[in-house]
Amino acid sequence: MSIDGATPSPTPHRLGVHLVDGGAVVGVYAGHATKVELALFDEADAETRLELFGPTAGVWHAFVPGIGEGQRYGFRAHGPWAPKKGHRYNPAKLLLDPYGRGIEGGLTPMNDPRAQALLSNKDDTDTAPLVPRSVVTAEPGGSWQTPRPYIPWEDTVVYELHVKGFTQQMRDVPEHLRGTYAGLAHPASIEYLTSLGITTVELLPVHAFASEPHLENMDLTNYWGYSTMGFFAPHAAYATQEARAKGAQGVLDEFVGMVDLLHQAGLEVILDVVYNHTAEAGWGDRTLSWRGLDNHAYYRHQPHSPGHYDDTTGTGNTLDFAHPRVVQMAMDSLRYWTEEVGVDGFRFDLAATLGRTGHGFSTRHPFLVGITMDSVIGGTKLIAEPWDTGMGGWQVGNFPAPMAEWNDRFRDKIRSFWLQDMARGGRHHPTAPELATRLAGSSDLFGHTDPPLMRGPMASVNFVACHDGFTTYDLTAYNGKHNEANGEDNRDGTDNNRSWNHGFEGETSDADINAMRRRAVRNMLGTTLLSAGTPMLLAGDEMGNTQGGNNNAYCQDNEISWLDWAWHPWQADLRATVQHVIALRRENRVLRPAEFYEGRDPHPGDDNPRADSAWFMADGQPENEDWWEDPRTRVLQFMRSLSDEGERDALLIVNGSNDAASVVTPADAGAAWQIVWDSAWESPVGVPLETVEPGEEQVLEARTMRLLLSSE
C-alpha cells in the first residue's frame, strides 16, 4: 500500500472516505484539533499514519492515492487535553470515522482486563488493539433495483420488529440464515409478513452499535441496539457468516439485498435511528470517535460548565443539535440510507432531543425543518418518538408536518380502558370523552397547526405495545414487571404499565382467566387497528408472544426476547383475528380516514349527504353532553361514513363494562348492517355474517367491541 503523493482534497468539506479514480478523498471534522492523522492498516494490521491537511472550516482532509475498497482505517487527533474546557484530545486513542460506511472487528468488552485502557482516556496506552476499524466500501447506489413501494400514510400498517429476534427461532428459515438480514428477507419471513397484511416493517436499530460496559461486566449485551457506534454502517453481527467473511462490503451488500427483496414483496423498510446520543456514554466511559475528534462540538455541555455533559437522554451524553456539524452528520446519514441503501423512512429515537436549542425544544429547529423540507429525506416516512428525559421533554403533537409521532396518550388510554378500569370495576370519573378522542384520531394533540388540522389523524402512530415495555399479552398476565434477569434487582423498567393480570400473576391453567386475557388482547389490538390514525403492532403481539413479564428486555439476547414460533391453537386463532381486522381496514376506506372528523358532511350538496362521523348512546339515540360526562358511560357507538358512492359505512360499538350490554343500532343509519368482527370471537374463521337492521337491538358480551359495516 502506497500513500505517496497525498495532496489536499479537491473537496475539503466532503466528510468520510470516498473512492475516486486512483484513490480516495478523506475528510473528518475536528474543529479544535491541532493535528489529525489518518491511520491506515494493512492485512497484517500494521499501521501507517498520514497527516491530513487543514483545518478548512474545521475539516481535516486529503486526497490519498492507492486507497481502495476494503481499506481499514481510523483517525488519531492531536490537541489540548483540557476536560474542564470540554477538550479531550489524545492521539493514543484510535478513533472511528463518524462517516465510516463499514466497521470491522469487535470492541474489546469490559469483562476483558485489557479493556480498562479504553477508560483511561488521558494515558498514552494505544487503543488500536482494542477497538474496531472503519472500512472503505463502494457506494451501493444502483445495486438495488426495485422501486420503493411508496405506501400512502392512510394505507400504512407498521410492524416493529428486531432483525435478529424475529427469525432466530423461525423454523421455516434455514438455520444459517436465522437472526440475519438475509433471514428477514427469506421467503418464509416475507410470506408471514405479507399474509398478515402489514405494509411497513420498522427495524429496531441496525446502525452499528456497542454494548454498555455495565452490561458487559454482567455478561449481558445490548440487544435492542440503542447505543450507536456509527451512523453510516450497518450492524455487522446481523449479517450472515458468509457476508461477514467478505468484510464490510459483504455486510452492506446483504443489507441492501434485504431492502430490495422486501421492496419486491411490496413492503416498506423504516429504520429506528438513534441520533440523540452515542455509545461513548458519560465522562468515565470509552473514547471511540466523536469524543476524541471534537468533544466540545459534538456533545451538549452545561452552558457555564463545558466540562460537564448536559444529558437529556439518560445515557450519559447527548449529541448537540445546536451545532451545525451535528445537524450535517445526521442529515448526511439520512440521505445516505435513503439514496444509497434505499430505505423508506425513519423513526427517530428520543426525538425531542433533536429539536432542542439553548432555550428548549423548538418545532422550527433547523434539523426538523431540514428533514421535513429536504427534497430527499422529506419524501420518506418520518416518525418521531416525541419525548426525551430532559426538562420539557414531552412534546407529543409538536413536531412539524409531514412527520408522524408515537402517541403515548393513545397507548395509555387504551390500556387503562380495557385493563385497569376493568380490574377496578369501572372508573369513577368520565372516561368516554378521551376514549372517543383517541378512536377518532387524537385531534386534540395533532390538530393545532397553521392552517388548523393540516396534519390529519395519520400523524398519530397508534400502539398499545412496543419494544420498550410489556408485550400486549404480558399486559394481561402481569400486574408488575419481572426484570430480575436484567441484573438490577428489578429496579429497571417502568412501573407505569397500566396492566392487569386478571386474577393470577403469570402463566396459569385457569381456563376462565386465559379466556379473559385473550379477549383483552383482541380488544387492545382491535382498537389499535380500527382507530383513526396509523396503527403500529409490536412483532409477536399478533401471536400472543410473551417475555415472561420482563418490561425492559433491552439486554436479553435470548429466548426472553426472541419470538417463539411454537404456537398453541389459541395463538393461531389470535393471528387469524389480527389478519382479519387488518384486511377489513385495508378493504374499507372508511376505516382509514386521511382527515380529521368534523361531525358533518365534508361534501355538502352531493347526491349522498352523510356526516363523516356521529356518536350514539346504547339506546341508539345521538350523544348528548350529560351522557359524555357521566362516569358510568362505558358503552359507545361510533359511526363513520364517506360521501363516496359505493363505500360502506362503519359502526364500531364498544362495551367497556363488566356486564353484557343491550345496544340498539341508530335508527337513521339507512341500510342494514353486517357484523364483520366481534372481539368475543376466538377466531373469525368460519363465522357467518349476521345482519342487523337499523333500530334493531343486539347484545354485546361484557368487555367486547364489535364492528359492523353497512350491507353492500
Summary of the structure (lengths in Angstrom):
residues: 712
radius of gyration: 27.1
end to end distance: 73.1
largest distance: 88.2
contacts: 2469
relative contact order: 0.08
helix: 28%
strand: 21%
